[in-house]
Structure formats: C-alpha cells, structure tokens
Amino acid sequence: MLAHIVYFTLKDNSEQEKQRLVDACHRYLKEHAGVTFFAAGTLGEEFRRDVNDRNYDVSLHVYFTDKAAHDVYQTMPEHLTFIAENKENWEKVRVFDSYVTM
C-alpha cells in the first residue's frame, strides 16, 4: 500500500481559505479507483509539543492499493483541476509518499 500525505502552507491561511481547500480536497480527490483511505483537514492547533511540526495549514491523506493506482491518480482530470483551482494560494507544498503495511 502507498501512503500519499501532502501538507499545504497557504498564502492566505484564514479559516475560510483553509476550509475552502479542505472542501476542494473532498470534492476532487476522494473518489478514485485504488483509494483505500482518504482524509483531509487542518492543523490541530492544540498540539504544541516540541516534536510537532506546525509548518502547514491543511493536510491531505490518501492511501492507495499500490503505486500504479497512485500514478493514475496523479494524471486524473479531477486531480489536475484541483491543482489548477487551488495552487495560487499555496505558499509551500510538501509531499510524503511511503510504502506502508497494516
């Protein structure tokens, strides 16, 4: 299984813009073949331990059955539309892809 985790830092990180990006994640990225788990949300403000990385506003978590499903997802029209409609407000995007087991 492939875990595709994305952390977005926004130029305008108002509550409204954070929610707009979370909503866009759900609208465009949730329903794709090969996705076994999907979630998107905002930084948990109450988590402030020394080890917590707080350099993001919105996170996206998509688990795929395998790399092939991930590769198809990357070129899906919905994924490309998500990028086109939202990238202008992205200050920084960090992507973490990992092979995982349950």
C-alpha positions as CSV (number, residue, x, y, z in Angstrom):
1,M,0.0,0.0,0.0
2,L,1.2,3.5,-0.8
3,A,0.5,6.4,1.6
4,H,0.4,9.8,-0.1
5,I,0.5,12.6,2.5
6,V,0.5,16.2,1.5
7,Y,1.0,19.3,3.7
8,F,-0.1,22.7,2.3
9,T,1.1,26.0,3.7
10,L,-1.3,28.7,2.4
11,K,-0.5,32.3,1.5
12,D,-3.9,33.3,2.9
13,N,-4.4,31.0,5.8
14,S,-7.6,32.4,7.1
15,E,-10.2,29.9,8.4
16,Q,-12.3,30.5,5.3
17,E,-9.4,29.6,2.9
18,K,-8.3,26.6,4.9
19,Q,-11.9,25.2,4.8
20,R,-12.1,26.0,1.1
21,L,-9.0,23.9,0.4
22,V,-10.3,21.0,2.6
23,D,-13.6,21.2,0.7
24,A,-11.8,21.1,-2.6
25,C,-9.8,18.0,-1.5
26,H,-13.1,16.2,-0.7
27,R,-14.7,17.4,-3.9
28,Y,-11.9,16.4,-6.3
29,L,-9.6,13.9,-4.7
30,K,-11.8,11.5,-2.6
31,E,-13.4,9.1,-5.1
32,H,-10.8,7.4,-7.2
33,A,-10.1,3.8,-8.1
34,G,-7.4,2.3,-5.9
35,V,-8.0,4.6,-2.9
36,T,-8.4,2.7,0.3
37,F,-8.4,5.6,2.7
38,F,-9.0,9.3,2.3
39,A,-8.9,12.3,4.8
40,A,-8.3,16.0,4.7
41,G,-8.2,18.5,7.5
42,T,-6.5,21.4,9.2
43,L,-3.6,21.7,11.7
44,G,-4.6,20.7,15.2
45,E,-3.9,23.9,17.0
46,E,-3.8,22.3,20.4
47,F,-0.8,20.1,19.5
48,R,2.2,22.1,20.6
49,R,4.9,19.6,21.8
50,D,8.5,20.2,20.7
51,V,8.2,17.4,18.2
52,N,5.1,18.7,16.5
53,D,5.7,20.2,13.0
54,R,3.3,23.1,12.8
55,N,4.5,24.5,9.5
56,Y,1.4,23.8,7.5
57,D,-2.3,24.7,7.4
58,V,-4.1,21.8,5.6
59,S,-3.1,18.2,5.3
60,L,-4.3,15.6,2.8
61,H,-4.0,11.8,3.4
62,V,-4.7,9.4,0.6
63,Y,-3.8,5.7,0.8
64,F,-3.6,3.7,-2.4
65,T,-3.7,0.0,-3.0
66,D,-0.3,0.3,-4.9
67,K,1.9,2.6,-6.8
68,A,0.1,2.0,-10.0
69,A,-3.2,3.4,-8.5
70,H,-1.2,6.4,-7.3
71,D,0.3,7.0,-10.7
72,V,-3.1,7.0,-12.4
73,Y,-4.5,9.4,-9.7
74,Q,-1.7,11.9,-10.5
75,T,-2.9,12.3,-14.1
76,M,-6.7,12.2,-13.4
77,P,-8.6,15.2,-14.7
78,E,-10.0,15.8,-11.2
79,H,-6.6,15.9,-9.6
80,L,-5.3,18.3,-12.3
81,T,-8.4,20.6,-11.8
82,F,-7.8,20.6,-8.0
83,I,-4.2,21.8,-8.6
84,A,-5.3,24.4,-11.2
85,E,-8.0,25.8,-9.0
86,N,-6.0,26.0,-5.7
87,K,-2.3,26.4,-6.4
88,E,-2.4,30.2,-6.5
89,N,-2.9,30.2,-2.7
90,W,-0.1,27.7,-2.0
91,E,2.9,29.1,-0.3
92,K,4.5,25.7,0.1
93,V,3.5,22.1,-0.6
94,R,5.3,19.1,0.9
95,V,4.6,15.6,-0.3
96,F,5.5,12.4,1.6
97,D,5.0,9.1,-0.2
98,S,5.6,6.0,1.8
99,Y,5.1,2.3,1.3
100,V,3.1,1.1,4.4
101,T,1.6,-2.1,5.7
102,M,-1.3,-2.7,8.1
